[in-house]
């Protein structure tokens, strides 16, 4: 895996993790899990913990990066997620 694919994969994992754990668009999913399993359940904790979600996100994206990281499709997808993450960080710092 070359450095470009690694960095794009890193950015994609960061964005997906952020989406699941913090994004307002995923709040319904987090609420559903809390209602279904309880606020104090392990699964509710799992989907709000960046460290936890990051492990599972990485475990699903890294094999793809290894197998198809050199393709335009994978790089375009991960670049979109990486840029989205970076824009979010910049907006947070600049606001």
N, C-alpha and C positions, 0 to 999 in steps of 0.2 A: 504494500500500500504506500503510495507516495504522499508527500507532505500536503499537497492540495486536497486529495481525497480525505486524508486524516482531518484537516482543518474544517472542511465542509461537513464531514460527519460529526465532528465536535459541535459545530454550530447548529446542526439539525437536531442533535440530541438535546442541546440546551433549550432550543425553541419548543420542542415537543414536551420536554419536562416542565417548562414554564407554563405551557398551555394547560396541561393536565392539572398542575398543582395550584395555579394562581389565576389564570385567565377567566374573565367573567363569562365567556362563551362556554366554558366547561363547568360553570357553577351548578348548573342543573344536574350534571352527571355526579358531581361531588355530593350534592344534596340527596340525590336518589340513593347513592351508596350509604350515606349516613342514615337515611330513613329505613333502608332495607336491613342494614346490619348493626345500626346503632352508632352514635357519635363517638363512643369510646372503643369501638371495635378495632381490631388490627387492620382490617381492610380499609376502614375509614382513615386510619393513620397513614396507611400505605399510600393512598392517593393524594395526600396533602404534604407528604414528606419529599422534598426535592432530592434528597440523598437516595431514598428508596425508589422513586420513580426513575431517577437517572440510571440506576443499575439495570432496571428492566428495559428501559428505552435503549440503552447501550447494547444490551444483550440481543435486542431485535435488529438494531441498525448495523452494528459492526459486521455481522456475517454478510449482510447485503453489500456493505462497502468492500469487503474482501472479495466477494464474488463478482460484483458488477460495478465496482467503484470507478472503473475506467470508461464507463459508457456516458454518453451525453445526457441521456435521460436521468440517470442517477445524479450526475453532477448538477443538472439544472434544478432538480427537485431539492437537493440539499443546499444549493446556493440560495434558492428562494427562502428556505427556512432560516438559513444563516443570516441573510440580509434582513429578514424580518426581526430576528433576535437582536441584531446590531442596531437597527433603527429604534427598537424599543428601548434598548440601553441608552442610546443617544438622547432620545426624547425624555427619558427619566432624568438624565444628568442636566439637560438644557432647560428643563421646565422649572 
